[in-house]
Amino acid sequence: MYYIGIDVSKKGLAVFDGKKDLKFINKEGLTSFKKYLKKKYHLSEIAIIFEPTGVYLLYLKEFCAENSIKAYIVNPKKSHNFTRALGRRSKTDKIDARILYQFHKLIDSKDIKVPIVDQQTKALASYLVSYEFALKQRISLFHHLESLRDKKLIALMRKDLKRAKKLEDKIFDDIKEYLVNE
């Protein structure tokens, strides 16, 4: 079994295969990543190790499922503790990918499987990411509003803050409804 550590982020996939550090741009870079894997390995002989990282996790999880690539999704708390045990403090995508690669030493081989991605999981993940975005947007607007002194701008931002709160509440209600109906 060949292990590959991947740090998934907005910027892309930081990859460490035990020998080389590589970088692939998210989603679009998955095609290049697949070509790289096929060139170096048999897909059935590799295991990708990564942490769950927002919506970007879904792209990589789907990629593994569609290509029958085994994966192990590391609990972030375990990864954090492992990093501390190794005495690493500097957090970069490259270092994280290397640490995730080293994490393979702790994994029971029966826990490494081809991920299953169902439509329900995909839909719920989209809702949750949208909710997080709406929440952050509302909080950002609130903090911006607190810094304003111009009455016209304050009125405008208050209106926008109400709109943002309605959007946040609507998405939250949709999530609750989705969970009840599924």
C-alpha positions as CSV (number, residue, x, y, z in Angstrom):
1,M,0.0,0.0,0.0
2,Y,1.3,3.5,-0.9
3,Y,0.2,6.3,1.3
4,I,-0.4,9.9,0.3
5,G,-1.0,12.7,2.7
6,I,-3.1,15.6,1.4
7,D,-3.9,18.9,3.0
8,V,-7.1,20.2,1.5
9,S,-7.6,24.0,1.4
10,K,-9.2,26.8,-0.6
11,K,-5.9,27.2,-2.4
12,G,-5.6,23.6,-3.5
13,L,-4.3,20.2,-2.6
14,A,-0.9,20.1,-0.9
15,V,0.3,16.5,-1.5
16,F,3.1,14.5,0.0
17,D,3.7,10.9,-1.4
18,G,6.5,10.0,0.9
19,K,9.1,11.4,-1.4
20,K,7.8,14.5,-3.2
21,D,5.8,17.6,-2.2
22,L,3.3,18.4,-4.9
23,K,0.6,21.1,-5.3
24,F,-2.7,20.8,-7.3
25,I,-5.4,23.4,-7.7
26,N,-8.7,22.3,-6.2
27,K,-11.4,20.7,-8.3
28,E,-9.7,21.5,-11.7
29,G,-6.5,20.1,-10.4
30,L,-8.1,16.8,-9.6
31,T,-7.7,15.8,-13.3
32,S,-3.9,16.5,-13.0
33,F,-3.8,14.7,-9.7
34,K,-5.5,11.6,-11.2
35,K,-3.0,11.6,-14.1
36,Y,-0.1,11.8,-11.6
37,L,-1.5,8.9,-9.6
38,K,-2.1,6.7,-12.6
39,K,1.4,7.4,-13.9
40,K,3.1,6.5,-10.5
41,Y,0.8,3.9,-9.0
42,H,-2.1,1.4,-9.5
43,L,-5.1,3.2,-8.0
44,S,-6.0,0.1,-6.1
45,E,-2.7,0.2,-4.3
46,I,-2.9,3.7,-2.8
47,A,-4.5,5.2,0.3
48,I,-5.1,8.9,0.6
49,I,-5.1,10.4,4.1
50,F,-6.7,13.8,4.7
51,E,-8.7,15.9,7.2
52,P,-12.3,17.0,6.7
53,T,-12.0,20.6,5.5
54,G,-15.2,22.3,4.7
55,V,-16.6,22.0,1.1
56,Y,-13.2,21.2,-0.3
57,L,-13.3,17.8,1.5
58,L,-16.3,16.9,-0.6
59,Y,-14.4,17.3,-3.9
60,L,-11.7,15.0,-2.7
61,K,-14.0,12.5,-1.1
62,E,-16.1,12.3,-4.4
63,F,-12.8,12.0,-6.4
64,C,-11.8,9.0,-4.3
65,A,-15.3,7.4,-4.5
66,E,-15.5,7.9,-8.3
67,N,-12.0,6.4,-8.9
68,S,-12.3,3.6,-6.3
69,I,-9.3,5.1,-4.4
70,K,-9.1,4.1,-0.7
71,A,-9.0,6.9,1.8
72,Y,-8.8,7.6,5.5
73,I,-10.3,10.8,6.8
74,V,-8.4,11.8,10.0
75,N,-10.2,13.3,12.9
76,P,-8.8,16.9,13.2
77,K,-8.3,16.5,17.0
78,K,-6.2,13.3,16.4
79,S,-4.2,15.0,13.7
80,H,-3.6,18.0,16.0
81,N,-2.4,15.7,18.9
82,F,-0.2,13.8,16.4
83,T,1.3,17.0,15.2
84,R,2.1,18.1,18.8
85,A,3.6,14.7,19.6
86,L,5.9,15.1,16.6
87,G,7.0,18.5,18.0
88,R,5.8,20.4,15.0
89,R,4.5,23.9,15.5
90,S,4.7,25.6,12.1
91,K,1.5,25.1,10.2
92,T,1.8,25.2,6.5
93,D,-0.1,23.2,3.8
94,K,3.2,21.4,2.9
95,I,3.9,20.5,6.5
96,D,0.3,19.4,7.1
97,A,0.5,17.1,4.0
98,R,3.7,15.6,5.3
99,I,2.2,15.0,8.8
100,L,-0.9,13.4,7.3
101,Y,1.3,11.1,5.3
102,Q,3.1,10.1,8.6
103,F,-0.3,9.5,10.2
104,H,-0.5,6.3,8.1
105,K,1.6,4.6,10.8
106,L,-1.3,4.9,13.3
107,I,-4.1,3.7,11.0
108,D,-5.5,0.2,11.1
109,S,-5.7,-1.1,7.5
110,K,-9.3,-2.2,7.9
111,D,-10.2,1.5,8.5
112,I,-8.9,2.5,5.0
113,K,-11.8,2.3,2.6
114,V,-13.2,3.7,-0.6
115,P,-15.4,6.6,0.6
116,I,-19.2,6.5,-0.1
117,V,-20.7,9.7,-1.2
118,D,-24.5,9.8,-1.4
119,Q,-26.7,12.6,-2.7
120,Q,-28.1,13.3,0.8
121,T,-24.6,13.9,2.2
122,K,-23.8,16.2,-0.8
123,A,-26.9,18.2,-0.4
124,L,-26.5,18.6,3.4
125,A,-22.9,19.6,3.0
126,S,-23.9,22.3,0.5
127,Y,-26.5,23.6,2.9
128,L,-24.1,23.6,5.8
129,V,-21.4,25.4,3.9
130,S,-24.0,28.0,2.7
131,Y,-25.2,28.5,6.3
132,E,-21.6,29.0,7.6
133,F,-21.0,31.6,4.8
134,A,-24.3,33.4,5.6
135,L,-23.4,33.4,9.3
136,K,-19.9,34.8,8.7
137,Q,-21.3,37.4,6.4
138,R,-23.8,38.6,9.0
139,I,-21.2,38.7,11.7
140,S,-18.9,40.7,9.4
141,L,-21.7,43.2,8.6
142,F,-22.5,43.5,12.4
143,H,-18.8,44.4,13.2
144,H,-18.7,46.8,10.3
145,L,-21.9,48.5,11.5
146,E,-20.4,49.0,14.9
147,S,-17.5,51.0,13.4
148,L,-19.7,53.3,11.4
149,R,-20.6,56.9,12.4
150,D,-22.4,58.2,9.3
151,K,-26.2,58.0,9.9
152,K,-27.0,57.2,6.2
153,L,-24.5,54.3,6.2
154,I,-25.7,53.0,9.5
155,A,-29.3,52.9,8.2
156,L,-28.1,51.2,5.0
157,M,-26.0,48.6,6.9
158,R,-28.8,47.9,9.4
159,K,-31.1,47.1,6.4
160,D,-28.4,44.8,5.0
161,L,-27.9,43.2,8.4
162,K,-31.6,42.3,8.6
163,R,-31.4,40.9,5.1
164,A,-28.4,38.8,6.0
165,K,-30.2,37.5,9.2
166,K,-33.2,36.5,7.1
167,L,-31.0,34.6,4.7
168,E,-29.2,32.9,7.6
169,D,-32.5,31.9,9.3
170,K,-33.9,30.7,5.9
171,I,-31.0,28.4,5.3
172,F,-31.1,27.1,8.9
173,D,-34.8,26.4,8.6
174,D,-34.2,24.6,5.3
175,I,-31.5,22.4,7.0
176,K,-33.9,21.5,9.7
177,E,-36.7,20.7,7.2
178,Y,-34.2,18.7,5.1
179,L,-33.2,16.6,8.2
180,V,-36.8,16.0,9.2
181,N,-37.9,14.9,5.7
182,E,-34.9,12.6,5.0
